[in-house]
Amino acid sequence: MKLQVSLDLLNLEKALAVTTDMQEYIDIIEIGSLLIYKYGEHSLQQFRETFPQKTILADMKIADRGKEAAKIAFQAGSDWVTVLAGTSRNVIHTVCTTAHDLGKKVMLDLIDASSFGQSALEAQSLGVDALLFHRSADEQAQEISLEQWDMVKGNTKLPVFIATSITRDTIHTILQLKPGGIIISKNADKDLSVEDIQYFHKCIHPDN
């Protein structure tokens, strides 16, 4: 199981500073879509230069021009990209083929899936490496749907990462679902300390 931290900030320098403090406890650094919208490929290049040994995911939310969009992210230094489940199968397959040709990986974001079960069922044949189960940022205060979670888990053998309102009070309940990874968001409205990340890391990797 992996601990992924999503940097949903608007200031690149702050995002780099926050990550520097937490890096030893993070398995995957996620460059949030807002940072990518604001700074473009420069944000990915800066993270790759600063953290050359870490796994970096670019939350590109690719919906079109899959080959070109994926190449921009990978050539800038990311190891993973996200592609939207609601886009066409051809786009998803193209992103995955592009990624694998470069030795990279793809996470399918189920946020806009018309059918959670169908998207999960088709993911592996399209070349997807992992799934992302979550609500939008505006809805994360709501509890996840266990029915939807079961539809996803019951239709795939791929790792499923989960992003929801994960706190010290809810982490153990989330871990009982046996996700492939959990994603903790750091944004301007959320007070997330190094001690919090260390705690989550210990929950996931109790022997480390």
Protein Blocks (a to p, Z undefined) as FASTA:
>chain_A
ZZdddddbfbfklmmmmmmmmmmmpfbdcddfklmmmnmmmlmmmmmmmmmmbccdddfk
pabhklmmmmmmmmnopabdcddfklcfklmmmmmmmmmmnopacdddfklgcblklmmm
mmmmnopabdcddddfklmmpccdfklmmmmmmmccbdcdddddddfklmmmmmmnopab
dcddddfklccdfklmmmmmmmmmmmZZ
